[in-house]
Amino acid sequence: MVKRVNISFPEKTLNDLKELVPPRERSKLVSEAVEEKLNDFKRAVAFEKLEKAREKFSSFETIKSKEDTVAWVKNMRKGWNRRETSK
């Protein structure tokens, strides 16, 4: 679905747009440019999240064997509250 919006441009940008892009192609150009910029922002946010996760789980670098993995899992589970089951 396409929606109509009103946006503001610096005068020079608007003049360049009118001069260089045919009227029926301007919306498409602006939409594609905004989408490209939004993708840049999304990538930056994803990399930021990835970096935080890497910092949080930096202990993974010390896992080199099955025994290391078991020790890591046991350490992670120490703080978990176990659910008690009653029959």
PDB file of N, CA, C and O in Angstrom:
ATOM      1  N   MET A   1       0.834  -1.168   0.000  1.00  0.00           N
ATOM      2  CA  MET A   1       0.000   0.000   0.000  1.00  0.00           C
ATOM      3  C   MET A   1       0.890   1.247   0.000  1.00  0.00           C
ATOM      4  O   MET A   1       1.898   1.302   0.704  1.00  0.00           O
ATOM      5  N   VAL A   2       0.519   2.201  -0.766  1.00  0.00           N
ATOM      6  CA  VAL A   2       1.257   3.464  -0.849  1.00  0.00           C
ATOM      7  C   VAL A   2       0.413   4.544  -0.200  1.00  0.00           C
ATOM      8  O   VAL A   2      -0.793   4.627  -0.429  1.00  0.00           O
ATOM      9  N   LYS A   3       1.059   5.375   0.615  1.00  0.00           N
ATOM     10  CA  LYS A   3       0.363   6.488   1.266  1.00  0.00           C
ATOM     11  C   LYS A   3       1.015   7.796   0.869  1.00  0.00           C
ATOM     12  O   LYS A   3       2.223   7.866   0.645  1.00  0.00           O
ATOM     13  N   ARG A   4       0.206   8.814   0.786  1.00  0.00           N
ATOM     14  CA  ARG A   4       0.689  10.149   0.443  1.00  0.00           C
ATOM     15  C   ARG A   4       1.072  10.874   1.729  1.00  0.00           C
ATOM     16  O   ARG A   4       0.342  10.839   2.718  1.00  0.00           O
ATOM     17  N   VAL A   5       2.237  11.535   1.698  1.00  0.00           N
ATOM     18  CA  VAL A   5       2.695  12.316   2.846  1.00  0.00           C
ATOM     19  C   VAL A   5       3.239  13.653   2.353  1.00  0.00           C
ATOM     20  O   VAL A   5       3.594  13.804   1.185  1.00  0.00           O
ATOM     21  N   ASN A   6       3.294  14.601   3.250  1.00  0.00           N
ATOM     22  CA  ASN A   6       3.912  15.891   2.932  1.00  0.00           C
ATOM     23  C   ASN A   6       5.250  15.953   3.646  1.00  0.00           C
ATOM     24  O   ASN A   6       5.331  15.711   4.850  1.00  0.00           O
ATOM     25  N   ILE A   7       6.295  16.275   2.905  1.00  0.00           N
ATOM     26  CA  ILE A   7       7.622  16.400   3.492  1.00  0.00           C
ATOM     27  C   ILE A   7       8.239  17.719   3.046  1.00  0.00           C
ATOM     28  O   ILE A   7       7.826  18.309   2.048  1.00  0.00           O
ATOM     29  N   SER A   8       9.221  18.164   3.795  1.00  0.00           N
ATOM     30  CA  SER A   8       9.907  19.418   3.465  1.00  0.00           C
ATOM     31  C   SER A   8      11.334  19.121   3.028  1.00  0.00           C
ATOM     32  O   SER A   8      11.989  18.231   3.570  1.00  0.00           O
ATOM     33  N   PHE A   9      11.808  19.878   2.039  1.00  0.00           N
ATOM     34  CA  PHE A   9      13.166  19.755   1.538  1.00  0.00           C
ATOM     35  C   PHE A   9      13.845  21.116   1.595  1.00  0.00           C
ATOM     36  O   PHE A   9      13.178  22.146   1.499  1.00  0.00           O
ATOM     37  N   PRO A  10      15.148  21.130   1.747  1.00  0.00           N
ATOM     38  CA  PRO A  10      15.867  22.391   1.546  1.00  0.00           C
ATOM     39  C   PRO A  10      15.596  22.867   0.105  1.00  0.00           C
ATOM     40  O   PRO A  10      15.426  22.053  -0.802  1.00  0.00           O
ATOM     41  N   GLU A  11      15.561  24.157  -0.082  1.00  0.00           N
ATOM     42  CA  GLU A  11      15.208  24.715  -1.387  1.00  0.00           C
ATOM     43  C   GLU A  11      16.106  24.184  -2.507  1.00  0.00           C
ATOM     44  O   GLU A  11      15.617  23.836  -3.582  1.00  0.00           O
ATOM     45  N   LYS A  12      17.419  24.123  -2.258  1.00  0.00           N
ATOM     46  CA  LYS A  12      18.343  23.646  -3.290  1.00  0.00           C
ATOM     47  C   LYS A  12      18.052  22.189  -3.663  1.00  0.00           C
ATOM     48  O   LYS A  12      18.100  21.824  -4.838  1.00  0.00           O
ATOM     49  N   THR A  13      17.755  21.367  -2.669  1.00  0.00           N
ATOM     50  CA  THR A  13      17.447  19.954  -2.936  1.00  0.00           C
ATOM     51  C   THR A  13      16.192  19.840  -3.782  1.00  0.00           C
ATOM     52  O   THR A  13      16.156  19.072  -4.743  1.00  0.00           O
ATOM     53  N   LEU A  14      15.179  20.587  -3.436  1.00  0.00           N
ATOM     54  CA  LEU A  14      13.936  20.561  -4.192  1.00  0.00           C
ATOM     55  C   LEU A  14      14.151  21.054  -5.620  1.00  0.00           C
ATOM     56  O   LEU A  14      13.616  20.472  -6.563  1.00  0.00           O
ATOM     57  N   ASN A  15      14.926  22.116  -5.783  1.00  0.00           N
ATOM     58  CA  ASN A  15      15.213  22.626  -7.130  1.00  0.00           C
ATOM     59  C   ASN A  15      15.950  21.572  -7.960  1.00  0.00           C
ATOM     60  O   ASN A  15      15.632  21.360  -9.130  1.00  0.00           O
ATOM     61  N   ASP A  16      16.942  20.912  -7.340  1.00  0.00           N
ATOM     62  CA  ASP A  16      17.677  19.854  -8.057  1.00  0.00           C
ATOM     63  C   ASP A  16      16.745  18.710  -8.438  1.00  0.00           C
ATOM     64  O   ASP A  16      16.820  18.179  -9.547  1.00  0.00           O
ATOM     65  N   LEU A  17      15.869  18.336  -7.514  1.00  0.00           N
ATOM     66  CA  LEU A  17      14.921  17.257  -7.785  1.00  0.00           C
ATOM     67  C   LEU A  17      14.028  17.609  -8.972  1.00  0.00           C
ATOM     68  O   LEU A  17      13.821  16.791  -9.868  1.00  0.00           O
ATOM     69  N   LYS A  18      13.513  18.808  -8.967  1.00  0.00           N
ATOM     70  CA  LYS A  18      12.636  19.243 -10.067  1.00  0.00           C
ATOM     71  C   LYS A  18      13.394  19.337 -11.387  1.00  0.00           C
ATOM     72  O   LYS A  18      12.852  19.021 -12.446  1.00  0.00           O
ATOM     73  N   GLU A  19      14.635  19.769 -11.316  1.00  0.00           N
ATOM     74  CA  GLU A  19      15.434  19.951 -12.533  1.00  0.00           C
ATOM     75  C   GLU A  19      15.889  18.610 -13.121  1.00  0.00           C
ATOM     76  O   GLU A  19      15.921  18.449 -14.341  1.00  0.00           O
ATOM     77  N   LEU A  20      16.234  17.669 -12.277  1.00  0.00           N
ATOM     78  CA  LEU A  20      16.871  16.441 -12.748  1.00  0.00           C
ATOM     79  C   LEU A  20      15.944  15.239 -12.904  1.00  0.00           C
ATOM     80  O   LEU A  20      16.251  14.318 -13.661  1.00  0.00           O
ATOM     81  N   VAL A  21      14.820  15.236 -12.202  1.00  0.00           N
ATOM     82  CA  VAL A  21      13.955  14.056 -12.193  1.00  0.00           C
ATOM     83  C   VAL A  21      12.589  14.414 -12.774  1.00  0.00           C
ATOM     84  O   VAL A  21      11.964  15.382 -12.342  1.00  0.00           O
ATOM     85  N   PRO A  22      12.128  13.641 -13.742  1.00  0.00           N
ATOM     86  CA  PRO A  22      10.804  13.910 -14.317  1.00  0.00           C
ATOM     87  C   PRO A  22       9.709  13.809 -13.242  1.00  0.00           C
ATOM     88  O   PRO A  22       9.833  13.024 -12.302  1.00  0.00           O
ATOM     89  N   PRO A  23       8.656  14.592 -13.382  1.00  0.00           N
ATOM     90  CA  PRO A  23       7.595  14.643 -12.366  1.00  0.00           C
ATOM     91  C   PRO A  23       7.050  13.279 -11.931  1.00  0.00           C
ATOM     92  O   PRO A  23       6.835  13.061 -10.739  1.00  0.00           O
ATOM     93  N   ARG A  24       6.830  12.391 -12.837  1.00  0.00           N
ATOM     94  CA  ARG A  24       6.231  11.096 -12.505  1.00  0.00           C
ATOM     95  C   ARG A  24       7.225  10.107 -11.878  1.00  0.00           C
ATOM     96  O   ARG A  24       6.847   8.988 -11.533  1.00  0.00           O
ATOM     97  N   GLU A  25       8.474  10.510 -11.733  1.00  0.00           N
ATOM     98  CA  GLU A  25       9.492   9.618 -11.169  1.00  0.00           C
ATOM     99  C   GLU A  25      10.031  10.106  -9.826  1.00  0.00           C
ATOM    100  O   GLU A  25      10.845   9.421  -9.206  1.00  0.00           O
ATOM    101  N   ARG A  26       9.596  11.258  -9.375  1.00  0.00           N
ATOM    102  CA  ARG A  26      10.139  11.858  -8.152  1.00  0.00           C
ATOM    103  C   ARG A  26       9.781  11.060  -6.896  1.00  0.00           C
ATOM    104  O   ARG A  26      10.636  10.826  -6.041  1.00  0.00           O
ATOM    105  N   SER A  27       8.543  10.653  -6.788  1.00  0.00           N
ATOM    106  CA  SER A  27       8.132   9.888  -5.601  1.00  0.00           C
ATOM    107  C   SER A  27       8.932   8.601  -5.477  1.00  0.00           C
ATOM    108  O   SER A  27       9.374   8.230  -4.389  1.00  0.00           O
ATOM    109  N   LYS A  28       9.109   7.928  -6.604  1.00  0.00           N
ATOM    110  CA  LYS A  28       9.867   6.680  -6.594  1.00  0.00           C
ATOM    111  C   LYS A  28      11.310   6.929  -6.141  1.00  0.00           C
ATOM    112  O   LYS A  28      11.848   6.180  -5.326  1.00  0.00           O
ATOM    113  N   LEU A  29      11.932   7.990  -6.679  1.00  0.00           N
ATOM    114  CA  LEU A  29      13.310   8.306  -6.314  1.00  0.00           C
ATOM    115  C   LEU A  29      13.416   8.611  -4.818  1.00  0.00           C
ATOM    116  O   LEU A  29      14.310   8.106  -4.140  1.00  0.00           O
ATOM    117  N   VAL A  30      12.497   9.442  -4.305  1.00  0.00           N
ATOM    118  CA  VAL A  30      12.533   9.797  -2.882  1.00  0.00           C
ATOM    119  C   VAL A  30      12.291   8.560  -2.028  1.00  0.00           C
ATOM    120  O   VAL A  30      12.983   8.356  -1.031  1.00  0.00           O
ATOM    121  N   SER A  31      11.334   7.744  -2.397  1.00  0.00           N
ATOM    122  CA  SER A  31      11.031   6.526  -1.660  1.00  0.00           C
ATOM    123  C   SER A  31      12.236   5.583  -1.618  1.00  0.00           C
ATOM    124  O   SER A  31      12.565   5.041  -0.563  1.00  0.00           O
ATOM    125  N   GLU A  32      12.887   5.390  -2.757  1.00  0.00           N
ATOM    126  CA  GLU A  32      14.059   4.517  -2.816  1.00  0.00           C
ATOM    127  C   GLU A  32      15.216   5.080  -1.982  1.00  0.00           C
ATOM    128  O   GLU A  32      15.928   4.331  -1.314  1.00  0.00           O
ATOM    129  N   ALA A  33      15.394   6.395  -2.026  1.00  0.00           N
ATOM    130  CA  ALA A  33      16.472   7.021  -1.246  1.00  0.00           C
ATOM    131  C   ALA A  33      16.213   6.869   0.251  1.00  0.00           C
ATOM    132  O   ALA A  33      17.129   6.572   1.017  1.00  0.00           O
ATOM    133  N   VAL A  34      14.971   7.073   0.660  1.00  0.00           N
ATOM    134  CA  VAL A  34      14.621   6.926   2.075  1.00  0.00           C
ATOM    135  C   VAL A  34      14.791   5.474   2.500  1.00  0.00           C
ATOM    136  O   VAL A  34      15.330   5.203   3.574  1.00  0.00           O
ATOM    137  N   GLU A  35      14.342   4.546   1.677  1.00  0.00           N
ATOM    138  CA  GLU A  35      14.474   3.118   1.985  1.00  0.00           C
ATOM    139  C   GLU A  35      15.942   2.731   2.138  1.00  0.00           C
ATOM    140  O   GLU A  35      16.298   1.982   3.047  1.00  0.00           O
ATOM    141  N   GLU A  36      16.780   3.235   1.262  1.00  0.00           N
ATOM    142  CA  GLU A  36      18.220   2.958   1.340  1.00  0.00           C
ATOM    143  C   GLU A  36      18.805   3.481   2.647  1.00  0.00           C
ATOM    144  O   GLU A  36      19.585   2.793   3.305  1.00  0.00           O
ATOM    145  N   LYS A  37      18.428   4.688   3.014  1.00  0.00           N
ATOM    146  CA  LYS A  37      18.925   5.281   4.261  1.00  0.00           C
ATOM    147  C   LYS A  37      18.393   4.518   5.474  1.00  0.00           C
ATOM    148  O   LYS A  37      19.130   4.294   6.435  1.00  0.00           O
ATOM    149  N   LEU A  38      17.134   4.123   5.438  1.00  0.00           N
ATOM    150  CA  LEU A  38      16.565   3.331   6.530  1.00  0.00           C
ATOM    151  C   LEU A  38      17.291   1.994   6.679  1.00  0.00           C
ATOM    152  O   LEU A  38      17.516   1.528   7.796  1.00  0.00           O
ATOM    153  N   ASN A  39      17.650   1.386   5.565  1.00  0.00           N
ATOM    154  CA  ASN A  39      18.408   0.131   5.623  1.00  0.00           C
ATOM    155  C   ASN A  39      19.763   0.347   6.292  1.00  0.00           C
ATOM    156  O   ASN A  39      20.236  -0.515   7.032  1.00  0.00           O
ATOM    157  N   ASP A  40      20.390   1.502   6.032  1.00  0.00           N
ATOM    158  CA  ASP A  40      21.645   1.839   6.710  1.00  0.00           C
ATOM    159  C   ASP A  40      21.436   1.912   8.226  1.00  0.00           C
ATOM    160  O   ASP A  40      22.238   1.391   9.000  1.00  0.00           O
ATOM    161  N   PHE A  41      20.340   2.570   8.636  1.00  0.00           N
ATOM    162  CA  PHE A  41      20.035   2.674  10.058  1.00  0.00           C
ATOM    163  C   PHE A  41      19.772   1.291  10.661  1.00  0.00           C
ATOM    164  O   PHE A  41      20.252   0.978  11.750  1.00  0.00           O
ATOM    165  N   LYS A  42      19.004   0.470   9.941  1.00  0.00           N
ATOM    166  CA  LYS A  42      18.702  -0.882  10.439  1.00  0.00           C
ATOM    167  C   LYS A  42      19.976  -1.698  10.609  1.00  0.00           C
ATOM    168  O   LYS A  42      20.130  -2.425  11.591  1.00  0.00           O
ATOM    169  N   ARG A  43      20.892  -1.573   9.642  1.00  0.00           N
ATOM    170  CA  ARG A  43      22.173  -2.289   9.747  1.00  0.00           C
ATOM    171  C   ARG A  43      22.962  -1.811  10.955  1.00  0.00           C
ATOM    172  O   ARG A  43      23.546  -2.616  11.680  1.00  0.00           O
ATOM    173  N   ALA A  44      22.977  -0.498  11.172  1.00  0.00           N
ATOM    174  CA  ALA A  44      23.713   0.053  12.313  1.00  0.00           C
ATOM    175  C   ALA A  44      23.133  -0.454  13.629  1.00  0.00           C
ATOM    176  O   ALA A  44      23.881  -0.799  14.544  1.00  0.00           O
ATOM    177  N   VAL A  45      21.812  -0.501  13.729  1.00  0.00           N
ATOM    178  CA  VAL A  45      21.165  -1.013  14.941  1.00  0.00           C
ATOM    179  C   VAL A  45      21.487  -2.494  15.116  1.00  0.00           C
ATOM    180  O   VAL A  45      21.767  -2.939  16.229  1.00  0.00           O
ATOM    181  N   ALA A  46      21.449  -3.253  14.037  1.00  0.00           N
ATOM    182  CA  ALA A  46      21.750  -4.690  14.118  1.00  0.00           C
ATOM    183  C   ALA A  46      23.190  -4.914  14.573  1.00  0.00           C
ATOM    184  O   ALA A  46      23.443  -5.775  15.416  1.00  0.00           O
ATOM    185  N   PHE A  47      24.125  -4.159  14.032  1.00  0.00           N
ATOM    186  CA  PHE A  47      25.527  -4.294  14.442  1.00  0.00           C
ATOM    187  C   PHE A  47      25.708  -3.902  15.909  1.00  0.00           C
ATOM    188  O   PHE A  47      26.494  -4.518  16.628  1.00  0.00           O
ATOM    189  N   GLU A  48      24.983  -2.884  16.344  1.00  0.00           N
ATOM    190  CA  GLU A  48      25.045  -2.469  17.743  1.00  0.00           C
ATOM    191  C   GLU A  48      24.551  -3.590  18.658  1.00  0.00           C
ATOM    192  O   GLU A  48      25.173  -3.885  19.679  1.00  0.00           O
ATOM    193  N   LYS A  49      23.427  -4.212  18.285  1.00  0.00           N
ATOM    194  CA  LYS A  49      22.896  -5.328  19.064  1.00  0.00           C
ATOM    195  C   LYS A  49      23.865  -6.503  19.060  1.00  0.00           C
ATOM    196  O   LYS A  49      24.073  -7.155  20.083  1.00  0.00           O
ATOM    197  N   LEU A  50      24.450  -6.763  17.909  1.00  0.00           N
ATOM    198  CA  LEU A  50      25.411  -7.851  17.792  1.00  0.00           C
ATOM    199  C   LEU A  50      26.621  -7.606  18.683  1.00  0.00           C
ATOM    200  O   LEU A  50      27.119  -8.529  19.328  1.00  0.00           O
ATOM    201  N   GLU A  51      27.088  -6.377  18.719  1.00  0.00           N
ATOM    202  CA  GLU A  51      28.239  -6.028  19.553  1.00  0.00           C
ATOM    203  C   GLU A  51      27.910  -6.209  21.032  1.00  0.00           C
ATOM    204  O   GLU A  51      28.725  -6.723  21.798  1.00  0.00           O
ATOM    205  N   LYS A  52      26.711  -5.783  21.429  1.00  0.00           N
ATOM    206  CA  LYS A  52      26.297  -5.962  22.823  1.00  0.00           C
ATOM    207  C   LYS A  52      26.208  -7.444  23.170  1.00  0.00           C
ATOM    208  O   LYS A  52      26.626  -7.857  24.252  1.00  0.00           O
ATOM    209  N   ALA A  53      25.666  -8.240  22.260  1.00  0.00           N
ATOM    210  CA  ALA A  53      25.568  -9.682  22.496  1.00  0.00           C
ATOM    211  C   ALA A  53      26.957 -10.297  22.570  1.00  0.00           C
ATOM    212  O   ALA A  53      27.210 -11.165  23.405  1.00  0.00           O
ATOM    213  N   ARG A  54      27.849  -9.856  21.711  1.00  0.00           N
ATOM    214  CA  ARG A  54      29.217 -10.382  21.725  1.00  0.00           C
ATOM    215  C   ARG A  54      29.888 -10.068  23.059  1.00  0.00           C
ATOM    216  O   ARG A  54      30.571 -10.916  23.632  1.00  0.00           O
ATOM    217  N   GLU A  55      29.692  -8.847  23.549  1.00  0.00           N
ATOM    218  CA  GLU A  55      30.260  -8.469  24.844  1.00  0.00           C
ATOM    219  C   GLU A  55      29.652  -9.304  25.967  1.00  0.00           C
ATOM    220  O   GLU A  55      30.356  -9.746  26.874  1.00  0.00           O
ATOM    221  N   LYS A  56      28.342  -9.515  25.898  1.00  0.00           N
ATOM    222  CA  LYS A  56      27.641 -10.274  26.937  1.00  0.00           C
ATOM    223  C   LYS A  56      28.117 -11.718  26.975  1.00  0.00           C
ATOM    224  O   LYS A  56      28.262 -12.307  28.046  1.00  0.00           O
ATOM    225  N   PHE A  57      28.355 -12.272  25.813  1.00  0.00           N
ATOM    226  CA  PHE A  57      28.727 -13.682  25.740  1.00  0.00           C
ATOM    227  C   PHE A  57      30.193 -13.869  25.346  1.00  0.00           C
ATOM    228  O   PHE A  57      30.545 -14.835  24.670  1.00  0.00           O
ATOM    229  N   SER A  58      31.031 -12.943  25.772  1.00  0.00           N
ATOM    230  CA  SER A  58      32.450 -13.042  25.419  1.00  0.00           C
ATOM    231  C   SER A  58      33.082 -14.290  26.008  1.00  0.00           C
ATOM    232  O   SER A  58      34.141 -14.725  25.555  1.00  0.00           O
ATOM    233  N   SER A  59      32.433 -14.877  27.028  1.00  0.00           N
ATOM    234  CA  SER A  59      32.967 -16.105  27.617  1.00  0.00           C
ATOM    235  C   SER A  59      32.950 -17.261  26.617  1.00  0.00           C
ATOM    236  O   SER A  59      33.626 -18.268  26.828  1.00  0.00           O
ATOM    237  N   PHE A  60      32.185 -17.128  25.533  1.00  0.00           N
ATOM    238  CA  PHE A  60      32.171 -18.185  24.516  1.00  0.00           C
ATOM    239  C   PHE A  60      33.568 -18.419  23.940  1.00  0.00           C
ATOM    240  O   PHE A  60      33.893 -19.520  23.494  1.00  0.00           O
ATOM    241  N   GLU A  61      34.381 -17.372  23.958  1.00  0.00           N
ATOM    242  CA  GLU A  61      35.729 -17.507  23.400  1.00  0.00           C
ATOM    243  C   GLU A  61      36.555 -18.532  24.170  1.00  0.00           C
ATOM    244  O   GLU A  61      37.516 -19.085  23.636  1.00  0.00           O
ATOM    245  N   THR A  62      36.179 -18.789  25.435  1.00  0.00           N
ATOM    246  CA  THR A  62      36.933 -19.743  26.247  1.00  0.00           C
ATOM    247  C   THR A  62      36.430 -21.170  26.072  1.00  0.00           C
ATOM    248  O   THR A  62      37.041 -22.105  26.589  1.00  0.00           O
ATOM    249  N   ILE A  63      35.333 -21.354  25.355  1.00  0.00           N
ATOM    250  CA  ILE A  63      34.771 -22.688  25.160  1.00  0.00           C
ATOM    251  C   ILE A  63      35.496 -23.368  24.008  1.00  0.00           C
ATOM    252  O   ILE A  63      35.377 -22.973  22.849  1.00  0.00           O
ATOM    253  N   LYS A  64      36.249 -24.398  24.361  1.00  0.00           N
ATOM    254  CA  LYS A  64      37.036 -25.091  23.343  1.00  0.00           C
ATOM    255  C   LYS A  64      36.729 -26.584  23.304  1.00  0.00           C
ATOM    256  O   LYS A  64      37.177 -27.285  22.396  1.00  0.00           O
ATOM    257  N   SER A  65      35.965 -27.076  24.286  1.00  0.00           N
ATOM    258  CA  SER A  65      35.687 -28.517  24.336  1.00  0.00           C
ATOM    259  C   SER A  65      34.285 -28.751  24.889  1.00  0.00           C
ATOM    260  O   SER A  65      33.607 -27.821  25.326  1.00  0.00           O
ATOM    261  N   LYS A  66      33.868 -30.014  24.859  1.00  0.00           N
ATOM    262  CA  LYS A  66      32.569 -30.390  25.408  1.00  0.00           C
ATOM    263  C   LYS A  66      32.541 -30.085  26.912  1.00  0.00           C
ATOM    264  O   LYS A  66      31.525 -29.624  27.434  1.00  0.00           O
ATOM    265  N   GLU A  67      33.627 -30.336  27.587  1.00  0.00           N
ATOM    266  CA  GLU A  67      33.691 -30.079  29.024  1.00  0.00           C
ATOM    267  C   GLU A  67      33.541 -28.589  29.327  1.00  0.00           C
ATOM    268  O   GLU A  67      32.875 -28.208  30.290  1.00  0.00           O
ATOM    269  N   ASP A  68      34.161 -27.755  28.501  1.00  0.00           N
ATOM    270  CA  ASP A  68      34.022 -26.308  28.660  1.00  0.00           C
ATOM    271  C   ASP A  68      32.562 -25.888  28.480  1.00  0.00           C
ATOM    272  O   ASP A  68      32.061 -25.025  29.200  1.00  0.00           O
ATOM    273  N   THR A  69      31.892 -26.508  27.515  1.00  0.00           N
ATOM    274  CA  THR A  69      30.490 -26.194  27.249  1.00  0.00           C
ATOM    275  C   THR A  69      29.630 -26.573  28.442  1.00  0.00           C
ATOM    276  O   THR A  69      28.780 -25.794  28.875  1.00  0.00           O
ATOM    277  N   VAL A  70      29.848 -27.766  28.971  1.00  0.00           N
ATOM    278  CA  VAL A  70      29.080 -28.223  30.133  1.00  0.00           C
ATOM    279  C   VAL A  70      29.302 -27.291  31.317  1.00  0.00           C
ATOM    280  O   VAL A  70      28.350 -26.930  32.009  1.00  0.00           O
ATOM    281  N   ALA A  71      30.542 -26.901  31.554  1.00  0.00           N
ATOM    282  CA  ALA A  71      30.852 -25.992  32.656  1.00  0.00           C
ATOM    283  C   ALA A  71      30.170 -24.644  32.454  1.00  0.00           C
ATOM    284  O   ALA A  71      29.647 -24.065  33.405  1.00  0.00           O
ATOM    285  N   TRP A  72      30.173 -24.147  31.233  1.00  0.00           N
ATOM    286  CA  TRP A  72      29.546 -22.863  30.945  1.00  0.00           C
ATOM    287  C   TRP A  72      28.040 -22.926  31.204  1.00  0.00           C
ATOM    288  O   TRP A  72      27.474 -22.019  31.814  1.00  0.00           O
ATOM    289  N   VAL A  73      27.391 -24.006  30.735  1.00  0.00           N
ATOM    290  CA  VAL A  73      25.947 -24.157  30.924  1.00  0.00           C
ATOM    291  C   VAL A  73      25.627 -24.250  32.414  1.00  0.00           C
ATOM    292  O   VAL A  73      24.682 -23.613  32.880  1.00  0.00           O
ATOM    293  N   LYS A  74      26.403 -25.036  33.170  1.00  0.00           N
ATOM    294  CA  LYS A  74      26.172 -25.157  34.610  1.00  0.00           C
ATOM    295  C   LYS A  74      26.307 -23.795  35.286  1.00  0.00           C
ATOM    296  O   LYS A  74      25.517 -23.458  36.167  1.00  0.00           O
ATOM    297  N   ASN A  75      27.286 -23.028  34.884  1.00  0.00           N
ATOM    298  CA  ASN A  75      27.483 -21.693  35.445  1.00  0.00           C
ATOM    299  C   ASN A  75      26.298 -20.781  35.131  1.00  0.00           C
ATOM    300  O   ASN A  75      25.854 -20.019  35.990  1.00  0.00           O
ATOM    301  N   MET A  76      25.787 -20.858  33.909  1.00  0.00           N
ATOM    302  CA  MET A  76      24.645 -20.036  33.515  1.00  0.00           C
ATOM    303  C   MET A  76      23.398 -20.426  34.306  1.00  0.00           C
ATOM    304  O   MET A  76      22.591 -19.567  34.663  1.00  0.00           O
ATOM    305  N   ARG A  77      23.244 -21.720  34.579  1.00  0.00           N
ATOM    306  CA  ARG A  77      22.048 -22.215  35.264  1.00  0.00           C
ATOM    307  C   ARG A  77      22.061 -21.940  36.761  1.00  0.00           C
ATOM    308  O   ARG A  77      21.022 -22.061  37.410  1.00  0.00           O
ATOM    309  N   LYS A  78      23.182 -21.580  37.316  1.00  0.00           N
ATOM    310  CA  LYS A  78      23.277 -21.345  38.757  1.00  0.00           C
ATOM    311  C   LYS A  78      22.239 -20.342  39.233  1.00  0.00           C
ATOM    312  O   LYS A  78      21.640 -20.520  40.294  1.00  0.00           O
ATOM    313  N   GLY A  79      22.026 -19.302  38.461  1.00  0.00           N
ATOM    314  CA  GLY A  79      21.109 -18.247  38.878  1.00  0.00           C
ATOM    315  C   GLY A  79      19.661 -18.503  38.533  1.00  0.00           C
ATOM    316  O   GLY A  79      18.790 -17.737  38.945  1.00  0.00           O
ATOM    317  N   TRP A  80      19.380 -19.543  37.799  1.00  0.00           N
ATOM    318  CA  TRP A  80      18.010 -19.812  37.386  1.00  0.00           C
ATOM    319  C   TRP A  80      17.213 -20.367  38.556  1.00  0.00           C
ATOM    320  O   TRP A  80      17.729 -21.153  39.351  1.00  0.00           O
ATOM    321  N   ASN A  81      15.974 -19.961  38.658  1.00  0.00           N
ATOM    322  CA  ASN A  81      15.068 -20.546  39.648  1.00  0.00           C
ATOM    323  C   ASN A  81      14.458 -21.795  39.048  1.00  0.00           C
ATOM    324  O   ASN A  81      13.861 -21.763  37.972  1.00  0.00           O
ATOM    325  N   ARG A  82      14.616 -22.874  39.748  1.00  0.00           N
ATOM    326  CA  ARG A  82      14.049 -24.139  39.266  1.00  0.00           C
ATOM    327  C   ARG A  82      12.573 -24.184  39.602  1.00  0.00           C
ATOM    328  O   ARG A  82      12.162 -23.765  40.684  1.00  0.00           O
ATOM    329  N   ARG A  83      11.795 -24.677  38.699  1.00  0.00           N
ATOM    330  CA  ARG A  83      10.376 -24.846  38.912  1.00  0.00           C
ATOM    331  C   ARG A  83      10.171 -26.156  39.645  1.00  0.00           C
ATOM    332  O   ARG A  83      10.614 -27.207  39.181  1.00  0.00           O
ATOM    333  N   GLU A  84       9.522 -26.102  40.757  1.00  0.00           N
ATOM    334  CA  GLU A  84       9.264 -27.321  41.517  1.00  0.00           C
ATOM    335  C   GLU A  84       7.995 -27.974  41.003  1.00  0.00           C
ATOM    336  O   GLU A  84       6.966 -27.320  40.831  1.00  0.00           O
ATOM    337  N   THR A  85       8.081 -29.247  40.766  1.00  0.00           N
ATOM    338  CA  THR A  85       6.909 -29.972  40.293  1.00  0.00           C
ATOM    339  C   THR A  85       6.404 -30.844  41.429  1.00  0.00           C
ATOM    340  O   THR A  85       7.186 -31.502  42.115  1.00  0.00           O
ATOM    341  N   SER A  86       5.131 -30.844  41.618  1.00  0.00           N
ATOM    342  CA  SER A  86       4.530 -31.689  42.647  1.00  0.00           C
ATOM    343  C   SER A  86       3.472 -32.553  42.005  1.00  0.00           C
ATOM    344  O   SER A  86       2.719 -32.114  41.137  1.00  0.00           O
ATOM    345  N   LYS A  87       3.435 -33.778  42.449  1.00  0.00           N
ATOM    346  CA  LYS A  87       2.468 -34.724  41.907  1.00  0.00           C
ATOM    347  C   LYS A  87       1.443 -35.081  42.929  1.00  0.00           C
ATOM    348  O   LYS A  87       0.541 -35.871  42.649  1.00  0.00           O
TER     349      LYS A  87
END
